[in-house]
């Protein structure tokens, strides 16, 4: 503020920012927006404003209306004013706050949106209601997101798990290039010769060649209740990546109160996703019973249950199945979520019961998932944080 009461450049910018935050209806700033600021304020007001404004007057406009054209224009406008990450948040808020899910069944709407994991989850929840005219457009949107995720996650996942499989396939007469020197030295420390300051390796421990045959079996058991939408998307992508590795036999099972085996569709994660049905109840016990029936080599099997553990089935039977699988040598991993959404809501009593069985439950980000799987394949402690029940 200058001595004569006027506002300097820094003050003007501060007033402008407060005006954008407060929305312009009796905010006391006295600031009138123009140009791009007025446009930005208009699209914010359409979603977050209280109503009554007229676009272009400096007051936020009210609502998006109920038609696809007005929403499609709004979706184009927000991409003009905001970066992709902000656009995705605003789209998600529009779907939740203004009930726009039904409009996503129209092709022109789908062509206007910025694809992301949350949008895919919404489309999957609408799958059964989707008209044929929209289905191909929806598949294109889902495929774009899936390809982005595969590009981000596939290479590191394959590299991490290939290393884990090699390390887990120990052999006693390795070739020189295959010797695991760290384990060999530890196994032969009793043969240390002080006068020569060396260890005589009576027994060599080496890495096997895991790529020659199937070494491990992985079963992904995914809760497809509505709250698990993002986890279903990521798990389907990871399932396809695991299925592409010859050394891992991968099975993908989704469940609510029914159980569906989508293993035969793993060559295309988009088919997997459209084979799910988000929503409905949850019967974890029934899903685990099915997975248990498919285990042929317990000591070489990893079962990954992805669920918030709100069980609608028989709780005690669920826990007995987990105990039986672990007792047979199965590595059992429970992920409360597989997403970037932060701490999930989950059934703490069931999480505590699983922890007591030696199967702690924790949330996992997609970037951490390869390390979790590598540890499970090698039967090492899992790297994820364990919540306090």
Order of alpha helices (4+ residues) and beta strands (2+ residues): alpha-alpha-alpha-alpha-alpha-alpha-alpha-beta-alpha-beta-beta-beta-beta-alpha-beta-beta-alpha-alpha-beta-alpha-beta-alpha-beta-alpha
